[in-house]
C-alpha cells in the first residue's frame, strides 16, 4: 500500500488567527512534534489543532498544493474555503 502525503493546516488554539501549513507522510506524529515544540516556527503558538488535512497519493502533487497554500492566493483560498 503506497504511503499518503498529507498537506495540513494547523490552527493555534491560544492564538486562533495563527495558522501553519505543512506536508508529511505521518500526520499524527508531525502534529505531536509541533505540539511538543519540535519546530521553532510553531513552538511559540502551541498547542495546535488540525484545521484541514488533505491526502495525496502523488508526492509531487502534495508538494505543489503545499506551495500553493503558502502563496498569497493560496492563503486567500484556504481562508475562504478550508
N, CA, C and O atoms as a GROMACS GRO file, in nm:
protein
  328
    1UNK      N    1   0.084  -0.118   0.000
    1UNK     CA    2   0.000   0.000   0.000
    1UNK      C    3   0.089   0.125   0.000
    1UNK      O    4   0.177   0.138   0.085
    2UNK      N    5   0.067   0.216  -0.095
    2UNK     CA    6   0.151   0.336  -0.101
    2UNK      C    7   0.122   0.431   0.014
    2UNK      O    8   0.009   0.439   0.063
    3UNK      N    9   0.224   0.502   0.056
    3UNK     CA   10   0.208   0.600   0.165
    3UNK      C   11   0.139   0.724   0.110
    3UNK      O   12   0.166   0.768  -0.001
    4UNK      N   13   0.051   0.779   0.190
    4UNK     CA   14  -0.013   0.904   0.152
    4UNK      C   15   0.074   1.020   0.198
    4UNK      O   16   0.147   1.009   0.296
    5UNK      N   17   0.065   1.128   0.126
    5UNK     CA   18   0.133   1.252   0.162
    5UNK      C   19   0.023   1.351   0.200
    5UNK      O   20  -0.068   1.378   0.121
    6UNK      N   21   0.032   1.403   0.320
    6UNK     CA   22  -0.071   1.491   0.372
    6UNK      C   23  -0.025   1.635   0.369
    6UNK      O   24   0.085   1.667   0.415
    7UNK      N   25  -0.108   1.722   0.315
    7UNK     CA   26  -0.089   1.865   0.327
    7UNK      C   27  -0.187   1.909   0.435
    7UNK      O   28  -0.306   1.880   0.429
    8UNK      N   29  -0.134   1.979   0.535
    8UNK     CA   30  -0.218   2.011   0.650
    8UNK      C   31  -0.208   2.159   0.686
    8UNK      O   32  -0.107   2.225   0.659
    9UNK      N   33  -0.314   2.207   0.746
    9UNK     CA   34  -0.316   2.342   0.801
    9UNK      C   35  -0.348   2.327   0.950
    9UNK      O   36  -0.450   2.270   0.988
   10UNK      N   37  -0.258   2.380   1.032
   10UNK     CA   38  -0.279   2.380   1.176
   10UNK      C   39  -0.327   2.518   1.219
   10UNK      O   40  -0.290   2.620   1.161
   11UNK      N   41  -0.409   2.519   1.323
   11UNK     CA   42  -0.455   2.644   1.382
   11UNK      C   43  -0.413   2.645   1.528
   11UNK      O   44  -0.433   2.548   1.601
   12UNK      N   45  -0.354   2.757   1.570
   12UNK     CA   46  -0.312   2.771   1.708
   12UNK      C   47  -0.436   2.781   1.797
   12UNK      O   48  -0.529   2.856   1.766
   13UNK      N   49  -0.438   2.707   1.905
   13UNK     CA   50  -0.552   2.712   1.997
   13UNK      C   51  -0.552   2.843   2.078
   13UNK      O   52  -0.656   2.908   2.086
   14UNK      N   53  -0.439   2.883   2.139
   14UNK     CA   54  -0.443   3.008   2.216
   14UNK      C   55  -0.443   3.134   2.128
   14UNK      O   56  -0.487   3.240   2.173
   15UNK      N   57  -0.395   3.123   2.004
   15UNK     CA   58  -0.390   3.236   1.911
   15UNK      C   59  -0.460   3.196   1.782
   15UNK      O   60  -0.392   3.165   1.683
   16UNK      N   61  -0.593   3.194   1.779
   16UNK     CA   62  -0.667   3.136   1.666
   16UNK      C   63  -0.649   3.205   1.532
   16UNK      O   64  -0.696   3.154   1.430
   17UNK      N   65  -0.582   3.320   1.528
   17UNK     CA   66  -0.556   3.383   1.399
   17UNK      C   67  -0.422   3.337   1.339
   17UNK      O   68  -0.386   3.382   1.230
   18UNK      N   69  -0.349   3.249   1.408
   18UNK     CA   70  -0.221   3.196   1.359
   18UNK      C   71  -0.242   3.056   1.301
   18UNK      O   72  -0.304   2.969   1.362
   19UNK      N   73  -0.189   3.039   1.180
   19UNK     CA   74  -0.201   2.912   1.108
   19UNK      C   75  -0.062   2.869   1.062
   19UNK      O   76   0.028   2.951   1.046
   20UNK      N   77  -0.047   2.739   1.040
   20UNK     CA   78   0.077   2.685   0.985
   20UNK      C   79   0.040   2.580   0.882
   20UNK      O   80  -0.046   2.496   0.907
   21UNK      N   81   0.106   2.583   0.768
   21UNK     CA   82   0.082   2.487   0.660
   21UNK      C   83   0.206   2.402   0.642
   21UNK      O   84   0.318   2.453   0.640
   22UNK      N   85   0.187   2.270   0.630
   22UNK     CA   86   0.299   2.180   0.612
   22UNK      C   87   0.259   2.056   0.534
   22UNK      O   88   0.144   2.040   0.493
   23UNK      N   89   0.356   1.967   0.514
   23UNK     CA   90   0.335   1.844   0.439
   23UNK      C   91   0.410   1.732   0.510
   23UNK      O   92   0.521   1.752   0.558
   24UNK      N   93   0.350   1.613   0.518
   24UNK     CA   94   0.412   1.500   0.586
   24UNK      C   95   0.350   1.368   0.538
   24UNK      O   96   0.244   1.368   0.475
   25UNK      N   97   0.417   1.258   0.569
   25UNK     CA   98   0.360   1.126   0.542
   25UNK      C   99   0.304   1.065   0.670
   25UNK      O  100   0.236   0.962   0.664
   26UNK      N  101   0.331   1.124   0.785
   26UNK     CA  102   0.283   1.073   0.913
   26UNK      C  103   0.219   1.188   0.991
   26UNK      O  104   0.285   1.252   1.074
   27UNK      N  105   0.094   1.214   0.964
   27UNK     CA  106   0.026   1.330   1.021
   27UNK      C  107   0.018   1.328   1.174
   27UNK      O  108   0.050   1.430   1.235
   28UNK      N  109  -0.021   1.220   1.239
   28UNK     CA  110  -0.029   1.223   1.385
   28UNK      C  111   0.104   1.256   1.454
   28UNK      O  112   0.107   1.336   1.547
   29UNK      N  113   0.214   1.196   1.407
   29UNK     CA  114   0.342   1.224   1.472
   29UNK      C  115   0.391   1.364   1.439
   29UNK      O  116   0.459   1.426   1.521
   30UNK      N  117   0.358   1.414   1.321
   30UNK     CA  118   0.401   1.550   1.285
   30UNK      C  119   0.329   1.654   1.372
   30UNK      O  120   0.391   1.749   1.418
   31UNK      N  121   0.199   1.636   1.393
   31UNK     CA  122   0.124   1.728   1.479
   31UNK      C  123   0.176   1.720   1.622
   31UNK      O  124   0.189   1.822   1.690
   32UNK      N  125   0.207   1.599   1.668
   32UNK     CA  126   0.263   1.582   1.803
   32UNK      C  127   0.396   1.656   1.814
   32UNK      O  128   0.424   1.718   1.917
   33UNK      N  129   0.479   1.651   1.709
   33UNK     CA  130   0.608   1.722   1.712
   33UNK      C  131   0.586   1.873   1.721
   33UNK      O  132   0.656   1.942   1.795
   34UNK      N  133   0.489   1.924   1.646
   34UNK     CA  134   0.457   2.068   1.656
   34UNK      C  135   0.414   2.102   1.798
   34UNK      O  136   0.457   2.203   1.853
   35UNK      N  137   0.331   2.019   1.857
   35UNK     CA  138   0.279   2.047   1.991
   35UNK      C  139   0.382   2.027   2.102
   35UNK      O  140   0.367   2.081   2.211
   36UNK      N  141   0.488   1.952   2.074
   36UNK     CA  142   0.597   1.934   2.170
   36UNK      C  143   0.700   2.047   2.160
   36UNK      O  144   0.791   2.054   2.242
   37UNK      N  145   0.686   2.133   2.060
   37UNK     CA  146   0.782   2.242   2.041
   37UNK      C  147   0.899   2.203   1.953
   37UNK      O  148   1.002   2.271   1.954
   38UNK      N  149   0.885   2.096   1.876
   38UNK     CA  150   0.994   2.047   1.791
   38UNK      C  151   1.020   2.128   1.667
   38UNK      O  152   1.118   2.103   1.597
   39UNK      N  153   0.935   2.224   1.638
   39UNK     CA  154   0.955   2.310   1.521
   39UNK      C  155   0.964   2.453   1.572
   39UNK      O  156   0.868   2.503   1.631
   40UNK      N  157   1.077   2.521   1.550
   40UNK     CA  158   1.092   2.658   1.602
   40UNK      C  159   0.991   2.757   1.542
   40UNK      O  160   0.963   2.860   1.603
   41UNK      N  161   0.938   2.727   1.424
   41UNK     CA  162   0.840   2.816   1.361
   41UNK      C  163   0.703   2.809   1.427
   41UNK      O  164   0.622   2.900   1.412
   42UNK      N  165   0.676   2.702   1.500
   42UNK     CA  166   0.543   2.684   1.558
   42UNK      C  167   0.545   2.676   1.711
   42UNK      O  168   0.438   2.676   1.773
   43UNK      N  169   0.661   2.670   1.771
   43UNK     CA  170   0.671   2.647   1.915
   43UNK      C  171   0.602   2.755   1.998
   43UNK      O  172   0.541   2.724   2.100
   44UNK      N  173   0.610   2.880   1.956
   44UNK     CA  174   0.555   2.990   2.036
   44UNK      C  175   0.403   2.994   2.036
   44UNK      O  176   0.343   3.060   2.121
   45UNK      N  177   0.340   2.926   1.943
   45UNK     CA  178   0.195   2.934   1.928
   45UNK      C  179   0.124   2.805   1.963
   45UNK      O  180   0.005   2.789   1.933
   46UNK      N  181   0.193   2.712   2.026
   46UNK     CA  182   0.131   2.584   2.060
   46UNK      C  183   0.040   2.595   2.181
   46UNK      O  184   0.057   2.687   2.260
   47UNK      N  185  -0.052   2.508   2.198
   47UNK     CA  186  -0.080   2.387   2.118
   47UNK      C  187  -0.156   2.420   1.989
   47UNK      O  188  -0.218   2.525   1.975
   48UNK      N  189  -0.147   2.325   1.897
   48UNK     CA  190  -0.209   2.336   1.766
   48UNK      C  191  -0.317   2.230   1.749
   48UNK      O  192  -0.312   2.124   1.810
   49UNK      N  193  -0.415   2.262   1.665
   49UNK     CA  194  -0.514   2.163   1.625
   49UNK      C  195  -0.518   2.159   1.473
   49UNK      O  196  -0.486   2.258   1.407
   50UNK      N  197  -0.557   2.046   1.419
   50UNK     CA  198  -0.566   2.033   1.274
   50UNK      C  199  -0.692   2.105   1.227
   50UNK      O  200  -0.802   2.074   1.271
   51UNK      N  201  -0.673   2.201   1.138
   51UNK     CA  202  -0.787   2.270   1.077
   51UNK      C  203  -0.831   2.195   0.952
   51UNK      O  204  -0.950   2.172   0.931
   52UNK      N  205  -0.733   2.158   0.869
   52UNK     CA  206  -0.760   2.088   0.744
   52UNK      C  207  -0.644   1.995   0.713
   52UNK      O  208  -0.528   2.028   0.739
   53UNK      N  209  -0.674   1.878   0.659
   53UNK     CA  210  -0.571   1.787   0.609
   53UNK      C  211  -0.622   1.722   0.481
   53UNK      O  212  -0.736   1.674   0.476
   54UNK      N  213  -0.538   1.720   0.380
   54UNK     CA  214  -0.574   1.661   0.251
   54UNK      C  215  -0.469   1.557   0.217
   54UNK      O  216  -0.350   1.584   0.224
   55UNK      N  217  -0.514   1.437   0.179
   55UNK     CA  218  -0.424   1.327   0.146
   55UNK      C  219  -0.402   1.319  -0.005
   55UNK      O  220  -0.496   1.334  -0.083
   56UNK      N  221  -0.277   1.296  -0.043
   56UNK     CA  222  -0.239   1.280  -0.183
   56UNK      C  223  -0.162   1.150  -0.197
   56UNK      O  224  -0.081   1.116  -0.111
   57UNK      N  225  -0.187   1.078  -0.305
   57UNK     CA  226  -0.107   0.958  -0.332
   57UNK      C  227   0.019   0.994  -0.411
   57UNK      O  228   0.115   0.917  -0.413
   58UNK      N  229   0.020   1.110  -0.475
   58UNK     CA  230   0.134   1.156  -0.555
   58UNK      C  231   0.209   1.264  -0.477
   58UNK      O  232   0.155   1.372  -0.454
   59UNK      N  233   0.334   1.236  -0.436
   59UNK     CA  234   0.407   1.333  -0.356
   59UNK      C  235   0.431   1.466  -0.426
   59UNK      O  236   0.434   1.570  -0.361
   60UNK      N  237   0.448   1.464  -0.557
   60UNK     CA  238   0.471   1.591  -0.628
   60UNK      C  239   0.346   1.679  -0.627
   60UNK      O  240   0.357   1.802  -0.623
   61UNK      N  241   0.229   1.619  -0.631
   61UNK     CA  242   0.105   1.698  -0.622
   61UNK      C  243   0.087   1.755  -0.482
   61UNK      O  244   0.040   1.868  -0.466
   62UNK      N  245   0.125   1.677  -0.381
   62UNK     CA  246   0.119   1.727  -0.244
   62UNK      C  247   0.212   1.847  -0.227
   62UNK      O  248   0.173   1.948  -0.168
   63UNK      N  249   0.335   1.836  -0.278
   63UNK     CA  250   0.430   1.947  -0.267
   63UNK      C  251   0.378   2.072  -0.340
   63UNK      O  252   0.391   2.183  -0.290
   64UNK      N  253   0.320   2.052  -0.457
   64UNK     CA  254   0.266   2.165  -0.533
   64UNK      C  255   0.150   2.230  -0.458
   64UNK      O  256   0.140   2.353  -0.455
   65UNK      N  257   0.064   2.150  -0.398
   65UNK     CA  258  -0.050   2.206  -0.324
   65UNK      C  259  -0.002   2.282  -0.200
   65UNK      O  260  -0.055   2.387  -0.167
   66UNK      N  261   0.099   2.228  -0.131
   66UNK     CA  262   0.155   2.298  -0.015
   66UNK      C  263   0.213   2.433  -0.058
   66UNK      O  264   0.189   2.534   0.007
   67UNK      N  265   0.290   2.435  -0.168
   67UNK     CA  266   0.347   2.561  -0.217
   67UNK      C  267   0.236   2.660  -0.250
   67UNK      O  268   0.247   2.778  -0.219
   68UNK      N  269   0.129   2.611  -0.314
   68UNK     CA  270   0.016   2.699  -0.348
   68UNK      C  271  -0.047   2.757  -0.221
   68UNK      O  272  -0.073   2.877  -0.215
   69UNK      N  273  -0.072   2.674  -0.119
   69UNK     CA  274  -0.134   2.723   0.003
   69UNK      C  275  -0.047   2.824   0.077
   69UNK      O  276  -0.099   2.906   0.153
   70UNK      N  277   0.084   2.820   0.055
   70UNK     CA  278   0.173   2.916   0.118
   70UNK      C  279   0.186   3.046   0.038
   70UNK      O  280   0.247   3.142   0.085
   71UNK      N  281   0.128   3.049  -0.082
   71UNK     CA  282   0.129   3.172  -0.163
   71UNK      C  283   0.016   3.263  -0.116
   71UNK      O  284  -0.072   3.220  -0.042
   72UNK      N  285   0.018   3.387  -0.159
   72UNK     CA  286  -0.087   3.480  -0.116
   72UNK      C  287  -0.224   3.438  -0.168
   72UNK      O  288  -0.323   3.447  -0.095
   73UNK      N  289  -0.232   3.392  -0.292
   73UNK     CA  290  -0.362   3.349  -0.343
   73UNK      C  291  -0.406   3.219  -0.275
   73UNK      O  292  -0.526   3.199  -0.252
   74UNK      N  293  -0.312   3.133  -0.242
   74UNK     CA  294  -0.345   3.009  -0.171
   74UNK      C  295  -0.394   3.035  -0.030
   74UNK      O  296  -0.486   2.968   0.018
   75UNK      N  297  -0.332   3.133   0.039
   75UNK     CA  298  -0.379   3.169   0.174
   75UNK      C  299  -0.521   3.224   0.167
   75UNK      O  300  -0.604   3.193   0.253
   76UNK      N  301  -0.549   3.305   0.065
   76UNK     CA  302  -0.686   3.357   0.048
   76UNK      C  303  -0.784   3.243   0.021
   76UNK      O  304  -0.893   3.241   0.077
   77UNK      N  305  -0.745   3.148  -0.064
   77UNK     CA  306  -0.830   3.033  -0.093
   77UNK      C  307  -0.858   2.953   0.034
   77UNK      O  308  -0.972   2.917   0.061
   78UNK      N  309  -0.753   2.926   0.112
   78UNK     CA  310  -0.769   2.846   0.234
   78UNK      C  311  -0.859   2.918   0.333
   78UNK      O  312  -0.943   2.856   0.397
   79UNK      N  313  -0.841   3.048   0.347
   79UNK     CA  314  -0.922   3.124   0.440
   79UNK      C  315  -1.071   3.119   0.404
   79UNK      O  316  -1.158   3.113   0.491
   80UNK      N  317  -1.097   3.122   0.274
   80UNK     CA  318  -1.236   3.125   0.227
   80UNK      C  319  -1.299   2.986   0.221
   80UNK      O  320  -1.418   2.971   0.249
   81UNK      N  321  -1.220   2.885   0.183
   81UNK     CA  322  -1.279   2.753   0.154
   81UNK      C  323  -1.239   2.641   0.250
   81UNK      O  324  -1.308   2.539   0.259
   82UNK      N  325  -1.130   2.657   0.321
   82UNK     CA  326  -1.086   2.548   0.407
   82UNK      C  327  -1.100   2.590   0.551
   82UNK      O  328  -1.068   2.513   0.642
   0.00000   0.00000   0.00000
